[in-house]
Amino acid sequence: MNNCMKLFYFAIFFLFGVSTQAQDITIINYGTTIAIEEIDLEFVEVLEDSRCPANVNCIQAGKAVVLVNIYVNGNISEERKLEFHPSGFTNLNINTLFNTNGLRIKGLNLLPYPVAMTKTPKEAYFLDLAIDY
């Protein structure tokens, strides 16, 4: 391997990082609670879903906002609003539900994605969560 290739790979690893921590992906359905170690997460409400439906041209892309309650050792710790954009961009500061003692829980996506001329019942929604240990 020549020096240019070595430098290229070094730059890639430096810029993007190499993570050795384990990550699980799980879902939480609307109106339900899941337990992750000492944390309970409750998907309380879909506050907004103005994401541009599939196969529709929109002036604004919109966003979805959901409310999640966080319980620590059975006691409510806080309410968090998570935002999801059609571009797939996720602001980790907004969408990190919990981050302490080597455990980090992030909201990744809200599904299903809107379909034109169809109202999604709230009970059909679910959140994709990433859990880093």
C-alpha positions as a printed NumPy array, in Angstrom:
array([[  0.   ,   0.   ,   0.   ],
       [  1.484,   3.323,  -0.993],
       [  1.792,   6.305,   1.355],
       [ -1.087,   8.181,  -0.288],
       [ -3.466,   5.274,   0.369],
       [ -2.28 ,   4.985,   3.99 ],
       [ -2.817,   8.699,   4.471],
       [ -6.28 ,   8.444,   2.886],
       [ -7.372,   5.611,   5.218],
       [ -5.929,   7.417,   8.235],
       [ -7.893,  10.544,   7.302],
       [-11.121,   8.539,   6.893],
       [-10.705,   6.878,  10.301],
       [ -9.787,  10.196,  11.899],
       [-12.738,  12.088,  10.404],
       [-15.431,   9.473,  10.94 ],
       [-14.013,   7.67 ,  13.954],
       [-13.975,   4.015,  14.711],
       [-16.497,   3.017,  17.335],
       [-16.001,  -0.066,  19.429],
       [-19.159,   0.275,  21.494],
       [-22.12 ,  -2.026,  20.996],
       [-25.313,  -0.599,  19.555],
       [-28.786,  -2.112,  19.532],
       [-31.754,  -0.88 ,  17.534],
       [-35.179,  -1.355,  19.074],
       [-38.679,   0.004,  18.556],
       [-41.283,   1.475,  20.857],
       [-44.901,   1.53 ,  19.748],
       [-47.227,   4.473,  20.302],
       [-48.797,   4.364,  23.756],
       [-46.425,   1.756,  25.146],
       [-43.511,   1.698,  27.585],
       [-40.248,  -0.217,  27.247],
       [-37.539,  -0.879,  29.833],
       [-33.832,  -0.464,  29.095],
       [-31.743,  -1.205,  32.171],
       [-32.978,   1.201,  34.91 ],
       [-34.734,   3.434,  32.34 ],
       [-38.363,   3.172,  31.22 ],
       [-39.389,   5.048,  28.06 ],
       [-43.028,   5.804,  27.319],
       [-44.1  ,   6.913,  23.819],
       [-46.795,   9.36 ,  24.926],
       [-47.914,  11.416,  21.937],
       [-47.395,  12.424,  18.312],
       [-47.517,  16.2  ,  18.659],
       [-46.983,  16.986,  14.966],
       [-46.485,  15.144,  11.707],
       [-46.174,  17.657,   8.901],
       [-43.582,  15.647,   6.932],
       [-44.157,  15.894,   3.194],
       [-45.974,  12.692,   2.142],
       [-44.326,  10.263,  -0.234],
       [-44.881,  11.015,  -3.944],
       [-45.915,  14.623,  -3.245],
       [-43.976,  17.788,  -4.077],
       [-44.057,  20.142,  -1.106],
       [-42.737,  23.649,  -0.617],
       [-41.568,  22.744,   2.894],
       [-40.36 ,  19.334,   4.01 ],
       [-42.057,  19.587,   7.425],
       [-41.185,  17.535,  10.473],
       [-42.598,  15.155,  13.031],
       [-42.484,  15.842,  16.761],
       [-43.218,  13.231,  19.429],
       [-43.331,  13.286,  23.217],
       [-41.517,  10.623,  25.246],
       [-41.593,  10.33 ,  29.037],
       [-38.423,   9.08 ,  30.721],
       [-38.645,   7.221,  34.012],
       [-35.587,   6.408,  36.141],
       [-36.061,   3.702,  38.779],
       [-39.845,   4.019,  38.349],
       [-40.008,   7.799,  38.869],
       [-40.634,  10.253,  36.053],
       [-37.397,  12.047,  35.262],
       [-38.428,  14.231,  32.334],
       [-40.516,  14.667,  29.2  ],
       [-38.592,  14.934,  25.93 ],
       [-39.733,  16.142,  22.519],
       [-38.002,  14.403,  19.633],
       [-37.931,  15.867,  16.104],
       [-37.722,  13.897,  12.882],
       [-37.161,  15.455,   9.473],
       [-37.872,  13.851,   6.069],
       [-34.238,  14.323,   5.073],
       [-33.246,  11.781,   7.7  ],
       [-31.193,  14.434,   9.505],
       [-31.296,  13.832,  13.244],
       [-30.113,  16.422,  15.737],
       [-28.493,  14.262,  18.422],
       [-28.828,  17.043,  21.015],
       [-32.594,  17.067,  20.56 ],
       [-33.076,  13.345,  19.975],
       [-30.88 ,  11.953,  22.757],
       [-33.282,  10.632,  25.371],
       [-30.736,   9.441,  27.908],
       [-26.952,   9.677,  28.165],
       [-25.137,   8.629,  31.327],
       [-22.929,   5.893,  32.771],
       [-22.049,   4.448,  29.365],
       [-25.691,   4.15 ,  28.259],
       [-26.958,   6.418,  25.478],
       [-30.464,   6.17 ,  23.986],
       [-31.284,   8.142,  20.823],
       [-34.408,   8.527,  18.706],
       [-33.572,   7.606,  15.105],
       [-36.796,   7.643,  13.135],
       [-40.583,   7.869,  13.354],
       [-42.577,   5.478,  11.205],
       [-44.729,   5.019,   9.243],
       [-43.898,   7.8  ,   6.849],
       [-46.966,   9.82 ,   5.736],
       [-48.812,   8.811,   2.582],
       [-50.753,  11.341,   0.514],
       [-54.519,  11.49 ,   1.109],
       [-54.27 ,   9.101,   4.076],
       [-54.378,   9.97 ,   7.773],
       [-52.095,   7.787,   9.851],
       [-53.808,   6.577,  13.03 ],
       [-51.691,   7.378,  16.086],
       [-51.708,   3.712,  17.1  ],
       [-49.782,   2.876,  13.896],
       [-46.762,   5.015,  14.846],
       [-43.562,   3.615,  16.293],
       [-40.111,   4.98 ,  17.094],
       [-36.791,   3.469,  16.095],
       [-34.314,   3.863,  18.963],
       [-30.543,   3.332,  19.038],
       [-29.089,   2.083,  22.307],
       [-25.342,   2.458,  22.778],
       [-23.656,   0.597,  25.63 ]])
